[in-house]
Amino acid sequence: MSSSPRILVAYYSETGTTKAVADIIHDIVGGDIFEIKSTNNYPSTYHELTQVAQREQAQNARPGLLNELAHPNDYDVIILGNPCWWGTFPMVTFTFLEKYGFENKTILPFDTHGGSGIGRMVSDAKKLCPKATVTDGLAIGSSRSRSCRSDVEKWLKKHKII
C-alpha cells in the first residue's frame, strides 16, 4: 500500500448503525465518504425488514442505486460498510459492487451485526469484484457501533491504511 492511498469510505446504512462506524472510519482515515442508497424503500420495523431482505436474497435481486459514485477510478482503497443481512451484504451492495467492479483496488469490508459476524461478505466481495484485492473484514456488533474506534484503528493499522 502506498504511503497515502486515495480512500473512499462507502457504506449502506438502513438504521444509522453502519453510518456511525463509517463516520468513525472517515474521521480516522479522511478521504471521501459515500452513502450507498437504494431505490427501494424498506420497512422501518425489524421483522418486516428482515423478511424483505430475505426475499431479495432468495430472488438474487439487484435493487437500483439511487445515487452514482462520480469518479470510482479516483480511489486506491474502498472501505465498504454494511449491515449483515442474512449472512451477507444487502442486495443493493451487490448492485454497487457489480456496477463499479473496483478493478485493481483494495476493498476492506466491515459490517455491523446483531450477532452473526461478517458472514459471507468477504467471499461474496471476492466473487463480485474478482480483479480487486479484498482483505479480511471487520465485524462490529451493533451495540458497539459508536464505541468501536480502537478495534477500527487496529484493523486499519493491520492493513497499513494508517
FENUR-V76005 format. One record per backbone hydrogen bond with DSSP energy under -1.0 kcal/mol. CO is the residue of the C=O (numbers start at 0). NH is the residue of the N-H. E is the energy in kcal/mol with one decimal. If there is no record, write none. Layout:
# FENUR-V76005
CO;NH;E, CO;NH;E
This chain:
# FENUR-V76005
5;75;-2.9, 5;76;-2.3, 6;31;-2.4, 7;78;-3.2, 8;33;-2.7, 9;80;-2.8, 10;35;-3.7, 15;19;-1.7, 16;20;-1.3, 17;21;-2.7, 18;22;-2.7, 19;23;-1.6, 20;24;-2.6, 21;25;-2.8, 22;26;-2.2, 23;27;-1.6, 24;28;-3.0, 25;29;-2.5, 31;8;-2.9, 33;10;-2.3, 36;65;-3.2, 44;48;-2.6, 45;49;-2.7, 46;50;-1.7, 47;51;-2.3, 48;52;-2.8, 49;53;-2.3, 50;54;-2.2, 51;55;-2.7, 52;56;-2.2, 53;57;-2.5, 54;58;-2.0, 55;60;-2.7, 56;59;-1.2, 63;38;-2.2, 70;73;-2.1, 71;74;-1.1, 75;105;-2.5, 76;7;-2.4, 77;107;-2.8, 78;9;-2.4, 79;109;-3.0, 80;11;-2.2, 81;111;-1.6, 84;87;-1.3, 86;119;-4.1, 87;84;-2.7, 89;92;-1.7, 90;94;-1.8, 91;95;-2.2, 92;96;-2.9, 93;97;-2.6, 94;98;-2.5, 95;99;-2.0, 96;100;-2.6, 99;101;-2.6, 101;104;-1.8, 104;132;-2.9, 105;77;-3.3, 106;134;-2.5, 107;79;-1.9, 108;137;-1.7, 109;81;-1.5, 110;139;-2.5, 111;83;-2.1, 112;141;-3.6, 117;120;-1.7, 119;123;-3.1, 120;124;-2.6, 121;125;-2.1, 122;126;-1.7, 123;127;-2.6, 124;128;-2.2, 128;131;-2.0, 130;103;-2.8, 132;106;-3.3, 137;110;-2.6, 139;112;-1.7, 140;143;-2.5, 141;144;-1.4, 143;146;-1.6, 147;151;-2.4, 148;152;-2.7, 149;153;-2.1, 150;154;-2.1, 151;155;-2.7, 152;156;-2.5, 153;157;-2.4, 154;158;-1.4, 155;160;-3.0, 156;159;-1.9
